[in-house]
Amino acid sequence: MRIGMIGLGRMGANMARRLSDGGHECVGYDLDQGNAAAMTRDGFRATTSLDDFISWLGPPRVAWCMVPDGAPTESVVAQLRERFSPGDTIIDGGNSYFKDDVRRAKEVAAKGIAYVDVGTSGGVWGRERGYCLMIGGAKEAVDRLEPLFATLAPGLGSIERTPGRDGQTPSAAEQGFLHCGPVGAGHFVKMVHNGIEYGLMQAYAEGFDIFRNATSESLPEDIRYDLNLPDIAELWRRGSVVSSWLLDLTAIALSEDANLAEFSGRVSDSGEGRWTVQAAIDEAVPAHVLTAALYARFRSRQEASFADKLLSAMRKQFGGHQEAGKTP
């Protein structure tokens, strides 16, 4: 398929490369000349002109937006709405608020344009590992785009199939993409996914902070332990019930520097945790861990602990996120 990628940063550029590797024709657009030039050097058609970008897309056009939530996404969708034609499709693959998806979908539907929201997880590792895709939109639009989703997703890979599914044809979910429901459902699922991520990260961070402080002089001398944190993380990767990709990334961060000296411990939040807590409030669902993890990020901006440094290190490992005020 032919597809246009809007936003050629860490995620968008690698997604375009994976699509191209999978046989799709991918062109790119970014306001940043450096990002566009980098893709051009890699053999892609990329531009800083939206009109040129659209001219490269044959009807029915498909544009995948990988730009920050809020004003940037609103601007891109508004510009595409003015330039696209009936039968064209806008995909929002960023971290948008699901209620905004519902509103924007109604706005573009008035012109006969389809809108699909895709919660995308995979970070800077996605080009090699594939991306987990949580999709919302009308069935006909999602079905039409399935070749793109199948290319971006990891596929079955080496993960053991869940008992009870092994005798069936592998489902889309087993391959790493899922049509979750109508418009907004994809980003709703991704929102809660990120809320859970906050909680998992906080649990690891607090646990390793306890290890870090096991040498405290406030403890009796015979129960002070000088523990090797990189080795504990490595140990837990093998056979432990708390093993996970986040633990893999924790092990990488600690092996690079057990003291995490490059991190201040200031931990940002990109919005999904707040939205998850708000959804829990709206639904009257107790969400103690997710709410506490969100508040811990707020607290990190006032004083930093080793746990905060490890949270920041994990964010850099999976998403390439730099701490506020720092540059790559």
N, C-alpha and C positions, 0 to 999 in steps of 0.2 A: 504494500500500500504506500501511497504518498502521504506524508504528514509533515506539518510544520511545528517546530519546537520554539516556543516563545519563552525566553529566559535561558541563557547558556552559562549559568553558574555551575556550582559543584554538581548539583543533581541533574539539571536540564541537559548539560553537555554530555554527561555520561549516559543518560537515557538515549539521547540522539545517537551516540556511538553504538550502543547495544542494538537499537533498532536497525541501524545501517548494517551492522554485522549480521543481523537476522534476515537481511535481504530487502528491507523497506527503503524507500527513497525518502530521505529526511533533509529538510532545509531548516535554517535557523534564523531567529531574530533576537537581537538584544540591544538595548540602549547603550551598553558599554562597548566601545569600539574594540577594546582589548579582548573581550570575550568573543566577539564576532570574528576578529582576526585570528584568534587561536583556532577556531573551528575551520576557518578558511584554510589555514596551514595544514589542517588534518584532511583536507580534500572535500569539505562540505561547502555548499552554497550558504553563506551566512551574511547578514546585513544589519545595519542600524536603521534601515528604512522600512517601516511597516508596509507601505504600498508596494515596494519591490518584493517583499516577503510574500504578500498575498498574491502577487502576479505569478509567483512560482508555483502556486498551488492550483492544480486543475480541479474543476468541479467534479463531484461534490467535495468541497474543501474540508480539511480536518486540521485544527490548530490545537496543540496541547500547551497549556499555560503552566509554566513552572516559575512563578514570580511570588514575592512575599504577599501574605494576606493583607487585606485592607485596601488602602488607596491604590497601590500598584495593580492589584487584581481587578478592582473596580474600573480603573482606567483602561486596562487591556480589553476587558470584556465589552466595555462601552464602545471602544474603537472598532472592535471586530463586529459588533452588532450593526454599526453603521456601514460596514464594508462588505459583510458576508451576505449571501443570498439564501433563499429557501432551499433546504436540503443540506446545507453546510452544518458542521458540528464544531462546537467549542468544548474542549475538555479542560477542566480545572484540576490540575494534579497537585496543587500546593496544599497548604494547611489552612484552608478556609473554614469559616464557621458555617455549619450546615444550614442554618436559617438564612444566611446570605445566598447560599446556593439556590434555595427554593425561590427567593425573590428574583435573582438574576435569571433563572430558568424561565420564569414567567415573562420577564422583559424580552428575552430573545425569542421566545416562542411566538410572540406577536408578529415576528418577521419570518416565521417558519424555520427558525434555526434550532437545532437540537443542542441540549446542554447536558453534559455528563460530568459528574464529580468523581474524582479518583483519589482516595487517600493512598498515599505512596510511602512505603517504608522500605528502607534499604541503605539509606545514607550514601557515604562516599564509596562504599564497597559494592554498590548495586550493579555496576557494570559487569563485574565478574560473578557475583553471587546471584544476581537477579533481584527483582523488586517484588515485594508483597503488595498486591493491589486490591484495595477495597472500593468497590464501584457502585455508584448510584446513578439512576437515569432510566429512561424508557427502555423496555426490553429490545425493541427493534433497533434503537441506536446502539445499545451495548452489544447486541449480537453482531452488528455490522463492523464493530471495532475489535472483535475478538482476536483477529490475527495480531493486532498490535499488543494486546494484553498478554497473549500467549508468548510472544517474543520477549517482552520485558520481564515476565515472571520467571522464577527459578526453574520451574518444572519439577517432576518427581524427585530428581536427584538421588542421593543415597539415603534419604530419610526413610526409615522403616515405616511401612504403611500401618495405619491404625487397625487393630483387630476388628474384623467385621466388614472392613472395606476391601480387603485384599482379594476377594473373589469377584470384585466389580470392576468395570471400566473406570480408570482414574477420573475423578471429578475435577472441575475447574479449581475448586478449593485446594485439592491435593497438589495441583500444579502451581498454586501460588497466586491465583486471582479469583475473585468472587463478586458476582452481581448481588449486592446486599439488599437492594430494593429501589424504590423510586428516588428521584432527585433529592440529594441531601443525605441519603442513607450511607453512602460511601464515606463521606467526611464525618458522619456521626460515629461510625464504627472506628475510623482512624482516631477521632477525638478521644474515645474511651481507651483505645489502644495506647495512646500517649499518656493518658492519665495513669494507666496501669504501669507503664514504663517508669513514670515518676516514682511510684511506690516501690518497684523492684530496685531501681537505682538507689533509692534512699536506704533500703534494707541492707544492700551490700555496703554502702558507704558507712552506715552506722556500725555494722559488724566489724569492718576493718578499722574503724576508729577505736573500737574497744580493744582490738589487738594492739593497735599503736600505743595505747595508753596503759598497757599491762605492765609497764616498767615504772609506773608512777611511784614516787617516794611515799605517797600517802598509803600505799599498800604494805602489809607485812612483808618483810624481805623474802620469806620462804614461799610466797605466792606471787612474786614478781617474775614475769616471763618476757624475755627479749626474743620476740617472735620474728621469723622471716616471712614478711608479708607476700613478696613475690612467689615464694615457694608454696605458701598456703593457697593462694589463688590458683597456682598450677596444679596443686594436689586436688582441689575441688573440681577441676575440669574433668577429672577422670573417675567416673563411677558415683559421684555424689548426686544426691537428689536436688541440689541447688545449682547444678551445672546449667549453663545457658550461654547464648552468644554474648550477653552483657558481661558475664563472668569471663569469657574469653577476652573481651576488650579490656576488662579490669586487669587481667593478667598481663596483657601487652603494656598497659600504662605503667604498672608497677615494675615490670622488667626493665622498662626504659629509665625509670627513676623511682626508686622505692620511697623517696621523700617527697615526690611530686613538687619539686622546688619551683618549676615554671608556672605553677598555678597559684592564684591568690585565694581561690575558694569562692569567688563570687559566681553564683549559679543563676543563669537567666532562665526565664520560662517564655515559650513562644506562643502561649495562649491556650493550647489545648487542655492543659491541666485545669485552668480556670473554668473553661467551658464545661469540662467533665463534672467538676464540682457543682456548677450551676445546674447542669442537667440532673444530677443526683438530688439537688434541692427541689427542682421542679417536679420530680417523680417521687419525692419523699422516700428516697433510698438512702440508708445510712452508708456513708463512704469514709470511714474513719481514717484508713491508711492513706487513701489518695488525697484527702484533704490535708492531713498532717504533712505529707510529702510536699504538697504545694506550699504550705506555710513555711516549711523548712527552707525552701528556695528563697522566700521573701527574707527570712532571717539571715541567710548567708550574705546578704548585701549590707549587713550591719557589722557582723563579726564573722571571721572565717575559722573553721576547724579543719582537721585533716579529712573529715567526712566530706566537707564542702569541696576540698581540693580533689578528692576522688570522684565526686559527682561531676566536677568540671572536666576532669581528665577523661571520664567515660563519654561525655558529650563530644569532646574533641575526637575521640577514637571512632565513634560510629557516624558522626555527622560532619566532622571537620569544623565544629563550632569553636570560635575563638572567644575568650572572655571579653566582656565589655571593656572597651578602651584599648584592647590589644589588636595588633594587625598580624596577619600570617607571616 
